[in-house]
Amino acid sequence: MDSTDSSNSSNSSNSSDTSNTSNTSNGEVKSLPFAVTLVVSAATAVVCGELFGFPWWQRLITVVVVVMALEGVNQAVGRARARRRSF
């Protein structure tokens, strides 16, 4: 009985989180966490620097472009889901 009580209390504390990464009722994530965006853009900068020899300013531009692209895709997916729910 104690193990179920402790698991229920941890679930209730997790469900009270109101960040962008909260799950919908069917288990899907509402939006991409910003940490994933940072990791992908940093990995892109490293790859561009090591494989293509980009200087620091081109790496910075690459990071900005990747962040903007991921956020744009995030918004497009969110709007498509909202439109699908309205029908």
GIKAPE-V179085 format. One record per pair of residues at least 6 apart in sequence whose ideal C-beta (glycine too) atoms are under 7 Angstrom apart, sorted by the first residue. I is the first residue (numbers start at 0). J is the second residue. D is the distance in Angstrom with one decimal. If there is no record, write none. Layout:
i j d
I J D
I J D
//
This chain:
i j d
19 29 6.3
19 30 4.7
19 32 6.8
20 28 5.9
20 32 4.8
21 29 6.2
22 28 6.2
23 29 6.1
30 73 5.3
30 77 6.1
31 69 6.5
31 73 5.1
36 66 5.7
36 69 4.8
39 65 6.3
39 69 6.5
40 62 4.5
40 65 4.2
40 66 5.2
43 61 5.8
43 62 6.9
43 65 4.9
44 58 4.3
44 61 5.6
44 62 5.1
47 53 4.6
47 58 5.9
47 61 5.1
48 58 5.3
53 61 6.8
//
